[in-house]
Amino acid sequence: FTGSMIEAYVFKFMTEHFRGLNLSSRMVGAPTLLGVLRHAMNFPVELMEGIQERGAQQELVCIYIHTAHLPHHPPPDTNNSSVLNNDVLGAFLQSRRVAGLSHPVEIQFWHDMMLVTSDGGSLADAGSTGNWSTEGCRTTHREGTVICHCDHLTYFAVLLQLPAGALSPAQLASLTHISTIGCSLSAAATLCTFLLCCFSRQQLRDNTARIHMHLLAALLLLNCSFLLSVPLAAGSEGLCQVTAALLHASLLCALAWMGAEAFHLLLLVIKVYNIYIQRYLLKLCLFAWGLPVLAVVAVFVFKRDTYGYHVISTPESYRNMTMCWLTSLPAYYATLCYAGLILLFNMLVLGRVLMILRRIWRQKGQARKDWVTVLGLTCLLGTTWGLAFFSFGVFIVPQLYLFTILNSLHNLELHLWFCIFWCLRFWSWASSSTCRDAEQHHSVVMLAWPQIHCCHACSLQSAPMRCQLLVLPISGPMAGDWASPGSLTG
């Protein structure tokens, strides 16, 4: 008997004629370079050992079950385990109970996920009260396959050990909805920002604004590829691998442009003088676009199986979610190290800049009024992505919600800052002449996204001359009114 969720086979043979049996399921398996992986059971010749009757007919029953509602599904245990792909394979002889075989039976389970830890277990044949047990079984792993070697016949499955604090199906669904809505809003906001910049004739004439636009483009690519990663996981493996590679490349590029933002801010605010770099923007593009894309293409060409189907597991394994992402642990940890180095550099730059700004705010007595500056720099340098390193212990669920909300709306946050200071552009323009006179003695600090431009208002009455930081929006004619002695040119 065969069906969509169950297969059953009965083999009849004489005891003395049994020479072993290899059996594979007809259910759809996983295509690989070595062929299609399927569930399989291999019975050794020693299966008949201990049977004294000769000339007697034996009946071997083999069952493949794929369903979320298993007839022998055990209750949740203290180890927070789940059944791999909800697959259970069973085998038994009608005439007797088989146990203590000298040569074990091999039960093969194929899978399409990245397994960190798993335990091969068999379900004790004790009716509806049976519990999972690893007694008499040992587990080995091959690519795409888990093999259980057991010295008895019963129902078999692979138990996955889920980490403490694993997401429930309701939490996974809510995070999925938040990510989808947030990424969609961010993508729309980014397109609006691009349109506003296109209508502004002077917005993109300075390297600072161009770097902002490159960052937005990388984040837009990241949002779009993430939105495609879940629906395309239902398609072919090749298409899923391409989507996963695109998602990986866009993530690396977005992080690289955040690092470029920090480097640019470092030059403008901290170093200030002697910062001319030939072909500056081109070199930043080679670093932030070229290197990540080259790395991903190399991995995709030489080790394509690094990308593929990634399963997000829940305690109720039939409600898992599959997306196109990394399937290799070394690649995953390499990506984490890459992100950690960039975010560490960004945090150091942000801390140094805030120290400079705090000194200026103290001189002006308005430290409490410029919190928008801190929020803007934090958003621009992507420091909220550092929440990814707090996904452990009791922090897992709160961290996931904070990370999802803040970073899925990253582009929208940048767009809001852009709109706020776009509206203030005319006020800044009108007051620019007043600021020039006032800044002969005092410094003014003002964050204007999407462009941060550093100039110097030198006190004419101090000896020696003391230069103070001035951050003003460069929009419209004011861009030509203020000139930086250490401006960057591409």
C-alpha positions in Angstrom: 0.0 0.0 0.0 1.3 3.5 -0.9 -0.1 6.9 -0.2 0.9 10.6 0.2 1.6 10.1 3.9 2.1 6.4 4.4 3.6 3.4 2.7 3.3 -0.2 3.8 5.0 -3.3 2.5 4.7 -6.9 3.4 7.4 -9.4 2.3 6.8 -13.1 2.6 9.7 -15.6 2.5 11.0 -18.8 3.8 13.4 -18.6 6.8 16.2 -20.5 5.1 15.9 -18.5 1.9 16.4 -15.0 3.4 19.5 -13.4 2.1 19.0 -9.8 3.4 16.8 -7.0 2.1 17.4 -3.4 0.9 14.2 -1.3 0.7 13.7 2.4 -0.3 10.7 4.6 0.0 8.9 5.9 -3.0 8.2 9.2 -1.3 9.9 12.2 -2.9 13.5 12.6 -1.7 16.3 15.1 -1.9 18.2 15.3 -5.3 22.0 15.4 -4.9 25.0 14.9 -7.1 25.0 11.2 -6.0 21.3 10.8 -6.9 18.1 11.2 -5.1 18.2 10.5 -1.3 15.3 8.5 0.0 14.3 6.9 3.2 15.7 3.4 3.3 15.9 0.3 5.5 18.7 -2.4 5.1 18.0 -5.7 6.8 21.1 -8.1 7.3 21.0 -11.8 6.8 21.3 -12.2 10.6 17.7 -10.9 10.9 16.7 -14.6 10.9 19.2 -15.7 13.5 17.6 -17.4 16.5 14.7 -18.8 14.4 14.8 -22.5 14.7 11.8 -23.4 12.5 12.9 -24.4 9.0 10.4 -24.4 6.1 8.3 -21.8 7.9 7.0 -18.8 6.1 7.9 -15.4 7.6 6.2 -12.0 7.1 8.3 -8.8 7.3 6.2 -5.7 7.6 7.8 -2.3 6.7 6.0 1.1 7.2 7.0 4.6 6.2 4.9 7.4 7.9 5.0 11.1 7.2 2.5 13.0 9.1 2.3 15.6 11.9 -0.2 13.4 13.8 1.8 10.2 14.5 0.0 7.3 16.0 2.9 6.8 18.4 3.9 10.4 18.8 5.3 10.8 22.4 4.4 13.6 24.7 6.8 16.6 24.9 9.8 15.7 27.0 12.1 17.6 29.2 14.8 17.6 26.5 12.6 19.7 24.2 13.0 17.2 21.3 11.2 17.1 18.0 10.9 14.5 15.2 13.0 15.2 12.1 10.6 16.1 9.3 7.9 14.2 11.1 9.1 10.9 9.5 8.8 7.6 11.3 10.0 4.3 9.8 8.8 1.0 11.3 9.6 -2.7 10.7 8.7 -5.9 12.5 8.2 -9.6 12.0 4.7 -11.0 12.4 5.9 -14.2 14.0 8.2 -12.9 16.7 9.9 -9.9 18.4 13.4 -9.2 17.0 16.1 -7.8 19.4 19.8 -8.2 20.1 20.9 -8.7 16.5 24.7 -9.2 16.1 24.6 -7.1 12.9 22.3 -4.1 13.2 19.5 -3.0 10.9 20.3 0.3 9.1 17.5 2.9 8.9 18.3 5.9 6.7 16.5 9.3 7.0 17.1 11.9 4.3 16.8 15.6 5.2 17.4 19.0 3.7 18.4 21.0 6.7 21.5 22.0 8.6 21.7 19.7 11.7 23.8 20.8 14.7 22.9 18.0 17.1 20.6 15.0 16.6 19.9 11.8 18.4 18.8 8.6 16.6 16.1 7.0 18.6 13.6 4.2 18.4 10.1 4.2 19.8 9.6 1.3 22.2 6.7 -1.0 21.0 4.5 -0.4 24.0 1.3 0.8 22.3 0.1 4.3 22.8 2.2 4.7 26.0 5.6 4.2 24.2 8.4 6.6 24.8 11.4 7.5 22.7 14.6 5.6 23.6 18.1 5.5 22.1 18.8 2.1 23.7 20.2 -0.3 21.1 20.8 2.4 18.5 23.7 4.5 17.4 23.6 7.4 14.9 25.9 8.3 12.1 25.7 11.3 9.7 26.3 11.8 6.0 25.5 14.7 3.9 21.7 14.9 3.6 21.3 11.6 5.5 21.0 10.4 9.1 21.6 6.7 9.6 20.4 4.8 12.6 22.1 1.4 13.4 19.8 -0.5 15.6 19.9 -4.1 16.9 16.1 -4.5 17.0 12.9 -3.9 15.0 10.3 -1.4 16.0 9.3 2.2 15.0 12.3 4.5 14.3 12.7 8.3 14.1 15.4 10.9 14.5 15.0 13.2 17.4 16.3 16.8 17.1 17.5 18.5 20.2 16.1 22.0 20.1 17.9 24.7 22.0 16.4 26.0 25.2 14.1 28.9 24.5 13.3 27.7 21.0 10.5 29.7 19.3 7.0 28.5 19.5 5.0 28.4 16.3 3.0 31.5 17.4 6.3 33.4 18.0 7.7 32.3 14.7 4.6 33.4 12.9 4.5 36.8 14.6 8.2 37.4 13.8 7.6 36.4 10.2 4.7 38.9 9.9 6.8 41.7 11.6 9.8 41.0 9.2 7.5 41.0 6.1 5.7 44.2 7.0 8.9 45.9 8.2 11.0 45.0 5.1 8.1 46.0 2.8 7.8 49.4 4.5 11.5 49.9 4.4 11.7 49.0 0.7 8.9 51.5 -0.1 10.6 54.2 2.0 13.9 53.7 0.3 12.2 54.1 -3.1 10.6 57.3 -1.9 14.1 58.5 -0.7 15.6 57.9 -4.1 12.8 59.8 -5.8 13.3 62.8 -3.4 17.0 62.8 -4.1 16.3 62.6 -7.9 14.1 65.7 -7.6 16.8 67.6 -5.7 19.4 68.8 -8.1 22.1 69.3 -5.5 21.5 66.3 -3.1 24.1 64.0 -4.7 26.9 66.3 -5.6 28.8 65.5 -2.4 30.5 62.2 -1.4 28.6 62.1 1.9 25.2 62.0 0.2 26.5 59.4 -2.3 27.7 57.1 0.4 24.2 57.4 2.1 22.6 56.4 -1.2 24.9 53.4 -1.6 24.0 52.3 1.9 20.3 52.6 1.1 20.7 50.7 -2.1 22.4 47.8 -0.2 19.7 47.8 2.4 17.0 47.8 -0.3 18.6 44.8 -2.0 18.8 43.1 1.5 15.1 43.7 2.1 14.0 42.5 -1.3 16.1 39.3 -1.2 14.9 38.5 2.3 11.3 38.9 1.2 12.0 36.4 -1.6 13.9 33.9 0.5 10.8 32.3 2.0 8.4 31.9 -1.0 11.3 30.7 -3.3 12.2 28.0 -0.7 9.1 26.2 -2.1 10.7 26.1 -5.6 13.7 24.2 -7.0 16.9 23.8 -5.2 18.9 25.7 -7.8 16.6 28.7 -7.5 16.8 28.6 -3.7 20.6 28.5 -3.8 20.7 31.6 -6.1 18.3 33.4 -3.7 20.3 32.4 -0.7 23.5 33.6 -2.3 21.8 36.9 -3.2 20.6 37.3 0.4 24.1 36.6 1.7 25.8 39.0 -0.7 23.3 41.8 0.1 23.9 41.3 3.8 27.6 41.5 3.4 27.3 44.6 1.2 25.0 46.4 3.6 27.4 45.7 6.5 30.3 46.9 4.4 28.5 50.2 3.6 27.8 50.7 7.3 31.5 50.3 7.9 32.1 52.8 5.0 29.8 55.3 6.8 31.8 54.9 10.0 35.1 55.4 8.1 33.8 58.5 6.4 32.6 59.9 9.7 35.9 59.1 11.2 37.7 61.2 8.6 35.3 64.1 8.7 34.9 64.5 12.5 38.1 63.1 14.0 40.9 63.4 11.5 39.5 66.5 9.6 42.7 67.7 8.0 44.9 66.1 5.3 42.1 63.6 4.4 42.2 63.9 0.6 42.0 60.4 -0.9 42.3 60.0 -4.7 39.3 58.2 -6.2 37.8 58.0 -2.7 34.3 56.9 -3.7 35.5 54.3 -6.2 37.7 52.7 -3.5 34.8 52.6 -1.1 32.6 50.9 -3.8 35.3 48.3 -4.5 35.4 47.6 -0.7 31.7 47.6 0.0 30.3 46.2 -3.3 33.2 44.4 -4.9 34.7 42.3 -2.1 31.5 40.9 -0.7 30.1 40.0 -4.2 33.4 38.4 -5.2 33.5 36.3 -2.0 29.9 35.1 -2.5 30.5 34.3 -6.2 33.6 32.3 -5.3 31.7 30.3 -2.6 28.8 29.7 -5.0 31.0 28.5 -7.8 33.3 26.2 -5.8 31.1 25.1 -2.9 27.5 25.6 -4.1 26.0 23.5 -1.3 26.9 26.2 1.1 23.5 27.7 0.1 20.2 26.0 0.1 17.2 25.2 2.3 17.4 26.4 5.9 14.8 25.2 8.3 13.8 27.2 11.4 12.6 24.6 13.9 9.9 24.8 16.5 8.9 22.4 19.2 6.0 21.4 17.0 8.1 20.3 14.0 5.3 20.1 11.6 5.0 23.9 11.8 8.7 24.6 10.9 9.5 27.3 8.4 11.9 26.9 5.5 13.8 29.7 3.8 16.8 30.1 1.4 19.9 30.8 3.4 23.3 29.4 4.5 23.4 25.6 5.2 27.1 25.5 6.2 28.2 26.2 9.8 31.7 27.5 8.8 30.1 30.0 6.4 27.6 31.0 9.1 30.3 31.6 11.7 32.5 33.4 9.1 29.6 35.8 8.4 29.2 36.4 12.2 32.9 37.3 12.5 32.7 39.6 9.5 29.6 41.4 11.0 31.2 41.5 14.5 34.4 43.2 13.2 32.5 45.9 11.3 30.1 46.6 14.1 33.0 46.8 16.6 34.7 49.3 14.4 31.4 51.3 14.0 30.9 51.3 17.8 34.4 52.6 18.4 33.9 55.4 15.9 30.5 56.2 17.3 31.9 56.4 20.8 34.7 58.7 19.8 32.3 61.0 17.9 29.9 61.2 20.8 32.8 62.2 23.1 33.6 65.1 20.8 29.9 66.1 20.5 29.5 65.8 24.3 32.3 68.2 24.8 30.7 70.7 22.4 27.3 70.3 24.0 28.7 71.0 27.4 30.2 74.2 26.2 26.9 75.2 24.8 24.8 73.8 27.7 22.4 71.9 25.5 23.4 68.3 26.0 19.8 67.2 26.6 18.5 68.8 23.4 20.7 66.9 20.9 19.6 63.3 21.5 18.3 63.2 17.9 22.0 63.4 16.9 22.8 60.2 18.8 19.8 58.4 17.4 20.7 59.4 13.9 24.3 58.3 14.2 23.2 55.0 15.8 20.9 54.3 12.9 23.3 55.4 10.3 26.1 53.1 11.5 23.8 50.1 12.0 24.7 49.5 15.7 21.3 47.9 16.2 22.5 44.9 14.2 24.8 44.1 17.2 21.7 42.6 18.9 22.4 39.5 16.8 25.2 38.6 19.3 22.8 38.4 22.3 20.8 35.4 21.0 21.4 33.1 24.0 19.7 32.1 27.2 16.8 34.1 28.4 17.7 36.9 25.9 16.7 34.9 22.8 13.0 35.8 22.5 13.3 39.5 23.5 16.4 39.9 21.4 14.7 38.4 18.3 11.8 40.8 18.6 14.0 43.8 19.1 16.3 42.8 16.3 13.4 42.1 13.9 11.6 45.3 14.6 14.6 47.7 14.6 16.4 46.2 11.6 13.5 45.4 9.4 12.5 49.1 9.7 16.1 50.3 9.3 15.4 52.0 5.9 12.2 53.5 7.2 14.1 55.1 10.1 16.6 56.6 7.7 13.8 57.9 5.5 12.1 59.6 8.4 15.3 61.4 9.4 15.7 62.4 5.8 12.1 63.8 5.7 12.5 65.6 9.0 15.6 67.5 8.0 14.4 67.9 4.5 11.6 70.0 6.0 14.1 71.9 8.1 16.2 72.7 5.1 14.4 75.9 4.4 14.8 77.0 8.0 18.5 76.2 7.9 18.8 78.1 4.6 17.1 81.1 5.9 19.1 81.2 9.1 22.5 80.4 7.5 23.6 84.1 7.3 22.8 84.5 11.0 24.7 81.4 11.9 27.8 82.7 10.1 28.0 85.7 12.3 27.2 83.8 15.5 29.7 81.1 14.9 32.7 83.4 15.1 32.6 82.8 18.8 30.5 79.7 19.3 30.1 76.3 17.6 26.8 74.8 16.5 26.2 71.1 16.2 23.4 69.9 14.1 22.7 66.5 12.5 21.1 66.7 9.1 20.4 63.4 7.5 20.9 62.4 4.7 24.1 64.5 4.6 26.5 65.1 7.4 29.1 67.7 6.4 31.8 68.9 8.8 33.1 72.5 8.5 35.1 74.7 10.9 34.1 77.9 12.5 37.3 79.4 13.7 37.1 81.8 16.6 38.6 85.0 15.4 39.4 86.2 18.9 41.2 83.2 20.4 44.9 83.0 20.4 46.0 80.6 19.1 43.1 80.2 16.7 40.8 77.4 18.0 38.8 75.5 15.4 35.4 74.0 16.5 33.2 71.4 14.9 30.3 72.7 12.8 27.8 70.2 11.3 25.3 71.8 9.0 22.9 70.5 6.4 24.1 70.8 2.8 20.9 71.3 0.8 20.2 73.9 -1.8 22.4 77.0 -2.0 23.8 76.5 1.5 26.1 73.7 0.0 28.0 76.4 -1.7 28.1 78.8 1.3 30.1 76.5 3.5 33.4 75.0 2.4 35.4 72.4 4.3 39.2 72.7 4.2 39.4 68.9 4.5 36.6 67.9 2.1 36.7 64.5 0.4 36.7 64.3 -3.3 36.2 61.2 -5.4 
